[in-house]
Amino acid sequence: MTRTVAHFGALHAAVANAGFIPADHPRTIADGDPELWAPMVLTNVLGPALLANAALPHLETTGGRRPPSPSPRPSASPSASRPTWTSTP
């Protein structure tokens, strides 16, 4: 982030636009293996948190516009619009 700000002069926005669900991910939590969830959690949860940690000091300096929800604004992957999860009553 520091090199990017140094190159462009400022940071005015940040978008956390990464996420995935592995193709072989089980369809139910009961069938899942928590150890196999680590790469997905690192990308989908830790990634945006690391972005926020790096971006917020620069956004505060530039007065970056803050949307109604905290900045940086996370976005969903296409997988979110095509959920493969199933639930049982």
C-alpha positions in Angstrom: 0.0 0.0 0.0 2.8 2.4 0.9 4.5 1.9 -2.5 1.2 2.4 -4.3 0.5 5.6 -2.4 4.1 6.8 -3.0 3.7 6.1 -6.8 0.2 7.7 -7.2 0.4 10.3 -4.5 -2.7 9.4 -2.5 -5.3 6.8 -1.8 -9.0 7.8 -2.1 -10.8 4.5 -2.2 -10.2 0.8 -1.5 -12.3 -2.2 -2.7 -11.9 -5.7 -1.2 -12.8 -7.6 -4.4 -11.5 -11.1 -3.8 -13.2 -14.3 -2.7 -13.7 -17.8 -3.6 -15.4 -21.1 -2.8 -13.4 -24.1 -4.0 -15.2 -26.2 -6.6 -14.8 -29.3 -4.5 -16.2 -27.6 -1.4 -18.7 -29.8 0.4 -22.3 -28.7 0.0 -23.0 -28.9 3.8 -21.0 -27.9 6.8 -21.6 -31.4 8.2 -19.7 -32.9 5.3 -16.9 -30.3 5.5 -13.4 -30.5 7.0 -12.5 -27.3 8.9 -8.9 -27.7 8.0 -9.8 -27.4 4.3 -11.6 -24.2 5.0 -8.4 -22.3 5.9 -7.6 -21.0 2.3 -11.1 -19.8 1.8 -11.3 -18.1 5.2 -7.9 -16.5 4.6 -9.0 -15.0 1.3 -12.6 -14.1 2.2 -12.2 -12.9 5.8 -8.5 -12.1 6.5 -7.9 -10.5 3.0 -10.4 -7.6 3.5 -9.2 -7.1 7.1 -5.6 -6.8 5.9 -6.7 -4.4 3.2 -8.6 -2.3 5.8 -5.6 -2.3 8.1 -3.3 -1.0 5.3 -5.8 1.4 3.6 -7.5 3.2 6.5 -4.5 5.3 7.6 -4.1 6.6 4.0 -7.9 7.1 3.6 -7.9 9.2 6.8 -5.1 11.3 5.5 -6.8 12.1 2.2 -10.3 12.4 3.6 -11.3 9.5 1.4 -15.1 9.3 1.0 -16.6 6.9 3.5 -19.7 5.0 2.4 -22.5 4.3 4.9 -20.7 1.1 5.8 -17.0 1.2 6.9 -14.4 1.8 4.2 -13.0 -0.2 2.5 -16.1 -1.5 1.0 -16.2 -5.3 0.5 -17.8 -6.8 -2.5 -19.1 -10.3 -3.2 -17.7 -12.8 -5.6 -19.9 -14.2 -8.4 -20.2 -17.4 -6.3 -22.3 -15.5 -3.8 -25.0 -15.0 -6.4 -25.0 -18.7 -7.2 -25.0 -20.3 -3.8 -24.4 -24.0 -3.7 -25.1 -24.5 0.0 -27.9 -26.7 1.1 -29.7 -26.7 4.4 -31.6 -29.3 6.1 -34.6 -28.7 8.3 
